[in-house]
Amino acid sequence: MPGTVQSIERAAAILQVVAGSAGTLGVTDIAAAVGLAKTTAHSLLRTLLGVGFVEQDRQGHYSLGPGLLRLGTSHLDVNELRSRASNWADALASRSGQSVRLATLDGPQVVVVHHVFRPDDSAQTLDVGAALPADRTALGRVLAAFAPHRSTRGPQDAGRAELSTVRTRGWATEHGEHLAGTGGIAAPVRGSTGLVVAALGVTGPLDVVLDRYGQPRARLVAMVLEAAQAVSRELGWRGQRVAVGTTGG
Amino acid sequence: MAERYVLAIDQGTTSTRAIVFDRAGRMVAVRQREHRQWFPRPGWVEHDPMEIWANTQRTAAQALRDVAASLGEVVALGIANQRETTVVWDRATGRPVTRAIVWQDTRTAELVSELCARPDAGIVAERSGMDIAGYFAGPRLRWVLDHVPRARERAERGELLFGTMETWLVWNLTGGPDGGVHVTDVTNASRTSLMDVRTCRWDPELLDFFDVPAVLLPEIRPSVGQLGVATALSGIGSRAIPITGALGDQQAALFGQACFAPGEAKCTYGTGSFLLQNTGTELVRTRSGSISTVAYQLAGEPVNYALEGSVAVAGALVQWLRDGLGLITTAPEVETLARTVEDNGGCYVVPAFSGLLAPHWRGEARGMVAGLTSYVTKGHLARAVLEATGWQTRDVVQAMAADSGLALPALRVDGGMTTNNLLMQFVADVLDTPVVRPMVGETVSLGAAYAAGLAVGLWADVETLRRNWHRSAQWSPVPARAAQLTAEYPTWERAVALSIAWGAPYG
């Protein structure tokens, strides 16, 4: 059994003091209250500030931050998500020439929450609200690979190895397993805490999405990754600070 | 060959944006800067023209630098602007004589009611295409001449210049006091009440009626064509960029949505909603509460007209649900809340917060929640809030159909509320018309870019622009639901009538 992690205990103590102080204490008082050196308390507070668990006013007083308050209601509203992602999804469809979908997990289901048509003015139907197979679509594979409780369910060993690959390289593909002749590429969208909240991807004709060796076209992969990161930044994600999911299964 | 680009400046009510577009109509650079809103008295809204000019230079220079790295060449500059906002400045110094009076400002109410009472007031609607209203720029110019010390005397000596925002920016971009070009585009001129909407010239009798000296006024130019050369943009080397397009923002959105044929229409869903329908080269006289306005003009071609229906409160009602009632924490969550129920539960919200604009034009109307029973939950209220925007769109579309006799093939939509699938499906059902959203949501700046690029041959003709337009989403009416809403429409009309009655004087 691992032991306790001292800095987490200290951070928890600081949060308890901050929560009880109603925004009246600065670093000196907080350090004194938890019995830490001021420099130690300061670096812990800077870290908590960075992840949004505390915030600081102009006088240097600390109070609980929005990131902490959101923990209790960490569910991201899908309509909010669509609204924030919309411009980036449009740009991705426009640049790639393919249709774009944004999907989230609703329980075990992979659900489309936003859909941008392929920009060729052909007849297409909005499929917002539709459920997709998690094991046969790029969007589903991304969500399965990065799901918080992935060890409790999911596919067989072969599938596990594949999801591990998705986690390592940061994107997933489909090669006609869901719809014959349709290929896809998807990447994770992260929320402010670094957790994967959605998957963003393109789908199109197999020979457009993949090269003649069956590999996804690098240009499309780069576009999808770029767009997914842009949406993540829009949601408050700040780079690799909390790198959930890169540690493997 | 280097890519050729167009720079669009969208001088809006809250911010100034510089956006660079490529030939496919895709955005390649965006820079934005907000400006201060001045509220010196109740009902007064002002902007500092010097601040807006500084923001224009800064955002334009930044956007140009963004694309300089890609070896692209910016071949034209187009402007879209907040309409009816009025600037008066000294031609020798370039200093405004007072802050710009913004389109939302209501200080001319008293002046407007005096003007309406005059026996010759009928010429305003007959010549300008619009009834006398404080919404337009002419009364604001008159207010400046009457209230700013020595303004009238200096104007008559030819020391002052008048313009809407595009005029102010073109004058500064082309040199300001040092040879600046004093021009306005015909769509902006059509919003002053001073222009004859048929000849597209300043009308001497309207100038007499509003008591405005002609010497102040800019030259009226087509929306698409040479306006001047921007020599004043710093940080981009010595090359000057031709200014070849200008449109009022709603007309720019119509242009950006490629509504070039009679009957084609767009609606922008923002704080309010603005629906414009192209009526072709024939001016349609309105009898049903829409406004006859100029849509655009290509140099050397006849003017295209439009009918316009403005609704004051659309997204603002969702903001009220968020900020006034605290029922949601972000605007998009209104859809989540509305989807907790199947229908409006008999509830209707008429958002007449400061009267009703098109097609009713009843300033005295006040907001109303009708049909409350203990069955109604916040979910029903959220649905009624979204439906209000749909019902109001139907009000406007019906009025326009009565005036123009043009069928609406589809409604092209843009603006923040278009990510709301529940609302967009409701609009499709309540109009019994397909609703389509384009790939480029930035239709205002795209329209300015199209106008400018068309004039320099970056695009051959409007048909080329039409081919650039692509659907990103479509909502099709469900026949059974459309029939149901048609049956329900009189109930909405009754709620509107009650909100007008509520605001009427009594006792």
Chai-1 contact restraints between the chains, C-beta under 6 A:
chainA,res_idxA,chainB,res_idxB,connection_type,confidence,min_distance_angstrom,max_distance_angstrom,comment,restraint_id
A,D77,B,E333,contact,1.0,0.0,6.0,A-B,restraint_1
A,D77,B,T336,contact,1.0,0.0,6.0,A-B,restraint_2
A,N79,B,P332,contact,1.0,0.0,6.0,A-B,restraint_3
A,N79,B,E335,contact,1.0,0.0,6.0,A-B,restraint_4
A,N79,B,T336,contact,1.0,0.0,6.0,A-B,restraint_5
A,E80,B,T330,contact,1.0,0.0,6.0,A-B,restraint_6
A,E80,B,P332,contact,1.0,0.0,6.0,A-B,restraint_7
A,E80,B,E333,contact,1.0,0.0,6.0,A-B,restraint_8
A,R82,B,T419,contact,1.0,0.0,6.0,A-B,restraint_9
A,S83,B,P332,contact,1.0,0.0,6.0,A-B,restraint_10
A,S83,B,T419,contact,1.0,0.0,6.0,A-B,restraint_11
A,S86,B,T419,contact,1.0,0.0,6.0,A-B,restraint_12
A,D90,B,M439,contact,1.0,0.0,6.0,A-B,restraint_13
A,D90,B,S472,contact,1.0,0.0,6.0,A-B,restraint_14
A,S94,B,R26,contact,1.0,0.0,6.0,A-B,restraint_15
A,S94,B,M439,contact,1.0,0.0,6.0,A-B,restraint_16
A,V116,B,S472,contact,1.0,0.0,6.0,A-B,restraint_17
A,F117,B,R471,contact,1.0,0.0,6.0,A-B,restraint_18
A,F117,B,S472,contact,1.0,0.0,6.0,A-B,restraint_19
A,P119,B,M439,contact,1.0,0.0,6.0,A-B,restraint_20
A,P119,B,H470,contact,1.0,0.0,6.0,A-B,restraint_21
A,D121,B,H470,contact,1.0,0.0,6.0,A-B,restraint_22
A,D121,B,R471,contact,1.0,0.0,6.0,A-B,restraint_23
A,L126,B,A473,contact,1.0,0.0,6.0,A-B,restraint_24
A,V128,B,N421,contact,1.0,0.0,6.0,A-B,restraint_25
